[in-house]
């Protein structure tokens, strides 16, 4: 195997959109570094991708909710002598319920995962990319970041950060040959809703969830084209457009109706 092959590092690469992105990179001949906290899922995905695509897959088992974890990921990759050509910040979770009732420690974990890990990994790898004269970063944001989300207030807030921050650092890096792309999916058929304890919500029970493979392809194509932002899916494009012209109070109320349990009286 040649040593000059490119490497993509993907957080959350063992399931959902991240796993579909890993397959797209592998198909295009990229070696991979996959980061997840589940060692069994990492080993399974490593074997699957190496066998199918004949590429090299390194795995790092880390819980990115922990403050030190993204720093440790960067050090381990550096110690392996791997130069990351593409960084994909995908890992993310939400918590469901009224803000006054939800567990603050769970929310702090989610802020670490959805914001801190993205920022630490992007800063470290972008610095290397600038020195080397090129690279790509894909941050998985969400259409949730374009609108307030009652019953998922912290998750929507973290994605608002990701969407805004991605556009800002893209501008800063515009003369460096390092591109930053943000992918904005809508509700997608992944284990996100199980982890957020919101499988009974109207958006899951009655909505048409996006296919993670379709979302990943949209993001991958936008990344490779050097685009700044891609909203995946026509319905989601329409939601964002509507949200931009309607008062936030109305958008929040509409979003709440989508998030409420279907059996709510």
Buried (B, 14 or more C-beta within 10 A) or exposed (E): EEEEEBBBBBBBBBBBBBBBBBBBBBEEEBBBBBBBBEEEBBBEBBEBBBEEBEBBBBBBBBBBBBEEBBBBBBEBBBEEEBBBBBBBBBBBBBBBBEEEEBEEEBBBBBBBBBBBBBBBBBEBBBEBBBEEEEBBBBBBBBBBBBBBBBBBBBBBBBBBBBBEBBBEBBEEBEEBBBBBBBBBBBBBBBEBBEBBEBEBBBBBEEEEBBBBBBBBBBBBEBBBEEBBBBBBBEBBBEBBEEBEEBEEEEBBEBBBEBBBBEEEE
